[in-house]
Amino acid sequence: MSGNNRSNIHVGLNVQIVLKQDQRSGTLTSGTVEKILTNSPTHPHGIKVRLTSGDVGRVKVIVSE
């Protein structure tokens, strides 16, 4: 599933995101979605979320349902 579609993402989902400071290197951070921050139904770079750890970034990989 794509991290570009808001309909694929919900609170409690395990995902991997890229943080703002890691966009050049592409380093992924794993965690659980606490809040969806992007309002539009799609975004070309990934839907922006806040993880339970407090990290904010764009979803690149959806790990599990």
Biotite code that builds the C-alpha atoms (Angstrom):
import biotite.structure as struc

atoms = struc.array([
    struc.Atom([0.000, 0.000, 0.000], chain_id="A", res_id=1, res_name="MET", atom_name="CA", element="C"),
    struc.Atom([1.056, 3.526, -0.688], chain_id="A", res_id=2, res_name="SER", atom_name="CA", element="C"),
    struc.Atom([1.925, 6.090, 1.965], chain_id="A", res_id=3, res_name="GLY", atom_name="CA", element="C"),
    struc.Atom([0.752, 8.755, -0.506], chain_id="A", res_id=4, res_name="ASN", atom_name="CA", element="C"),
    struc.Atom([-2.967, 8.084, 0.097], chain_id="A", res_id=5, res_name="ASN", atom_name="CA", element="C"),
    struc.Atom([-4.547, 9.333, 3.321], chain_id="A", res_id=6, res_name="ARG", atom_name="CA", element="C"),
    struc.Atom([-7.215, 6.584, 3.123], chain_id="A", res_id=7, res_name="SER", atom_name="CA", element="C"),
    struc.Atom([-4.493, 3.919, 3.665], chain_id="A", res_id=8, res_name="ASN", atom_name="CA", element="C"),
    struc.Atom([-3.321, 5.460, 6.951], chain_id="A", res_id=9, res_name="ILE", atom_name="CA", element="C"),
    struc.Atom([-5.031, 5.442, 10.344], chain_id="A", res_id=10, res_name="HIS", atom_name="CA", element="C"),
    struc.Atom([-4.140, 5.967, 14.001], chain_id="A", res_id=11, res_name="VAL", atom_name="CA", element="C"),
    struc.Atom([-2.380, 2.925, 15.471], chain_id="A", res_id=12, res_name="GLY", atom_name="CA", element="C"),
    struc.Atom([-0.831, 1.818, 12.160], chain_id="A", res_id=13, res_name="LEU", atom_name="CA", element="C"),
    struc.Atom([2.847, 0.765, 12.169], chain_id="A", res_id=14, res_name="ASN", atom_name="CA", element="C"),
    struc.Atom([4.742, 2.780, 9.550], chain_id="A", res_id=15, res_name="VAL", atom_name="CA", element="C"),
    struc.Atom([8.187, 3.979, 8.535], chain_id="A", res_id=16, res_name="GLN", atom_name="CA", element="C"),
    struc.Atom([8.584, 7.719, 7.976], chain_id="A", res_id=17, res_name="ILE", atom_name="CA", element="C"),
    struc.Atom([11.313, 10.013, 6.736], chain_id="A", res_id=18, res_name="VAL", atom_name="CA", element="C"),
    struc.Atom([12.000, 12.927, 9.083], chain_id="A", res_id=19, res_name="LEU", atom_name="CA", element="C"),
    struc.Atom([12.596, 16.442, 7.701], chain_id="A", res_id=20, res_name="LYS", atom_name="CA", element="C"),
    struc.Atom([16.299, 16.324, 8.604], chain_id="A", res_id=21, res_name="GLN", atom_name="CA", element="C"),
    struc.Atom([16.646, 12.864, 6.964], chain_id="A", res_id=22, res_name="ASP", atom_name="CA", element="C"),
    struc.Atom([15.083, 13.753, 3.604], chain_id="A", res_id=23, res_name="GLN", atom_name="CA", element="C"),
    struc.Atom([18.459, 13.961, 1.819], chain_id="A", res_id=24, res_name="ARG", atom_name="CA", element="C"),
    struc.Atom([19.780, 10.662, 3.204], chain_id="A", res_id=25, res_name="SER", atom_name="CA", element="C"),
    struc.Atom([16.408, 8.882, 3.103], chain_id="A", res_id=26, res_name="GLY", atom_name="CA", element="C"),
    struc.Atom([16.886, 7.373, 6.572], chain_id="A", res_id=27, res_name="THR", atom_name="CA", element="C"),
    struc.Atom([13.617, 5.832, 7.782], chain_id="A", res_id=28, res_name="LEU", atom_name="CA", element="C"),
    struc.Atom([12.214, 5.991, 11.318], chain_id="A", res_id=29, res_name="THR", atom_name="CA", element="C"),
    struc.Atom([9.750, 3.311, 12.487], chain_id="A", res_id=30, res_name="SER", atom_name="CA", element="C"),
    struc.Atom([6.810, 3.913, 14.780], chain_id="A", res_id=31, res_name="GLY", atom_name="CA", element="C"),
    struc.Atom([3.069, 3.941, 15.367], chain_id="A", res_id=32, res_name="THR", atom_name="CA", element="C"),
    struc.Atom([0.832, 6.697, 13.998], chain_id="A", res_id=33, res_name="VAL", atom_name="CA", element="C"),
    struc.Atom([-0.550, 8.972, 16.727], chain_id="A", res_id=34, res_name="GLU", atom_name="CA", element="C"),
    struc.Atom([-2.064, 11.664, 14.491], chain_id="A", res_id=35, res_name="LYS", atom_name="CA", element="C"),
    struc.Atom([-2.463, 12.327, 10.754], chain_id="A", res_id=36, res_name="ILE", atom_name="CA", element="C"),
    struc.Atom([-1.312, 15.877, 9.971], chain_id="A", res_id=37, res_name="LEU", atom_name="CA", element="C"),
    struc.Atom([-1.999, 16.088, 6.205], chain_id="A", res_id=38, res_name="THR", atom_name="CA", element="C"),
    struc.Atom([-5.573, 17.154, 5.379], chain_id="A", res_id=39, res_name="ASN", atom_name="CA", element="C"),
    struc.Atom([-5.574, 16.461, 1.630], chain_id="A", res_id=40, res_name="SER", atom_name="CA", element="C"),
    struc.Atom([-6.522, 12.958, 0.392], chain_id="A", res_id=41, res_name="PRO", atom_name="CA", element="C"),
    struc.Atom([-3.141, 12.440, -1.348], chain_id="A", res_id=42, res_name="THR", atom_name="CA", element="C"),
    struc.Atom([0.361, 13.909, -1.258], chain_id="A", res_id=43, res_name="HIS", atom_name="CA", element="C"),
    struc.Atom([3.160, 13.098, -3.743], chain_id="A", res_id=44, res_name="PRO", atom_name="CA", element="C"),
    struc.Atom([5.859, 12.886, -1.026], chain_id="A", res_id=45, res_name="HIS", atom_name="CA", element="C"),
    struc.Atom([3.769, 10.949, 1.507], chain_id="A", res_id=46, res_name="GLY", atom_name="CA", element="C"),
    struc.Atom([1.164, 11.784, 4.122], chain_id="A", res_id=47, res_name="ILE", atom_name="CA", element="C"),
    struc.Atom([2.615, 13.697, 7.091], chain_id="A", res_id=48, res_name="LYS", atom_name="CA", element="C"),
    struc.Atom([2.002, 12.041, 10.471], chain_id="A", res_id=49, res_name="VAL", atom_name="CA", element="C"),
    struc.Atom([3.077, 12.317, 14.111], chain_id="A", res_id=50, res_name="ARG", atom_name="CA", element="C"),
    struc.Atom([4.284, 9.101, 15.715], chain_id="A", res_id=51, res_name="LEU", atom_name="CA", element="C"),
    struc.Atom([3.642, 8.118, 19.339], chain_id="A", res_id=52, res_name="THR", atom_name="CA", element="C"),
    struc.Atom([7.325, 8.971, 19.955], chain_id="A", res_id=53, res_name="SER", atom_name="CA", element="C"),
    struc.Atom([6.614, 12.575, 18.911], chain_id="A", res_id=54, res_name="GLY", atom_name="CA", element="C"),
    struc.Atom([8.546, 12.360, 15.635], chain_id="A", res_id=55, res_name="ASP", atom_name="CA", element="C"),
    struc.Atom([6.900, 14.062, 12.638], chain_id="A", res_id=56, res_name="VAL", atom_name="CA", element="C"),
    struc.Atom([7.524, 12.998, 9.054], chain_id="A", res_id=57, res_name="GLY", atom_name="CA", element="C"),
    struc.Atom([6.083, 11.675, 5.820], chain_id="A", res_id=58, res_name="ARG", atom_name="CA", element="C"),
    struc.Atom([4.995, 8.038, 5.468], chain_id="A", res_id=59, res_name="VAL", atom_name="CA", element="C"),
    struc.Atom([7.220, 6.043, 3.099], chain_id="A", res_id=60, res_name="LYS", atom_name="CA", element="C"),
    struc.Atom([6.385, 2.457, 4.121], chain_id="A", res_id=61, res_name="VAL", atom_name="CA", element="C"),
    struc.Atom([3.279, 0.953, 5.720], chain_id="A", res_id=62, res_name="ILE", atom_name="CA", element="C"),
    struc.Atom([4.592, -1.940, 7.825], chain_id="A", res_id=63, res_name="VAL", atom_name="CA", element="C"),
    struc.Atom([1.365, -3.626, 8.959], chain_id="A", res_id=64, res_name="SER", atom_name="CA", element="C"),
    struc.Atom([-2.401, -3.218, 9.214], chain_id="A", res_id=65, res_name="GLU", atom_name="CA", element="C"),
])
